Amino acid sequence: MVLPNAVLIPNALLPLRIFEPQYREMLRWCLERDRFFCIAFKKAGEPDAAPESFSPVGGLGLVRACVGVEDGTSNLILQGLIRVKFGNLLQTDPFRLAEIREFPSDCQNIIEAEALGTKVMEICRDMRIHEGSCGINLIQKLRDITDPELLADIVTQTFVRDPAEQQRLMEERSVAARMRHLIRYLQES
């Protein structure tokens, strides 16, 4: 599914309303099989039908809940699982079907990523401290995360509101570089 304003980040939940005919067909196909499908970020200014209209890296998700509506539309919750890189398009009609392969993160410098994660947490704490108990509870939950990649993904989902920025973070393999990007983004927000 190619969307202009949504990025499916690993471990995040994405609510969707499926109403376009090709995506209704895709959802039926998906639910009859393994309940997985991908979200690709639509590039600005590209024609919808062009193969290059979407970013090469997206999110593979699992349909966690799906409720059909009488008019044929559906409301669903998609849970992001992993980053994927799109390969050859196998079909375009009635919906896109592409080869995919996992796009794993690079966390070779775990010490640097953890140190940068501490800085990200400080910035998030400062941003949320004025929001009362809700913000404080969120920061306490984030402190429990020991995996820098997971922390980067959750902070991206929670604090980065611009889908184009979220996509840039999705495409960054290096967890340390992702953390540095988050620090710059959060400090400028």
Secondary structure, DSSP 8 states (H G I E B T S, - for coil): -EESS----TT-EEEEEE-SHHHHHHHHHHHHTTSEEEEEEB-TTS-TTSGGGB-SEEEEEEEEEEEE-TTS-EEEEEEEEEEEEEEEEEE-SSS-EEEEEE---B-S-HHHHHHHHHHHHHHHHHHHGGGTHHHHHHHHHHHT---HHHHHHHHHHHH---HHHHHHHHH--BHHHHHHHHHHHHHH-
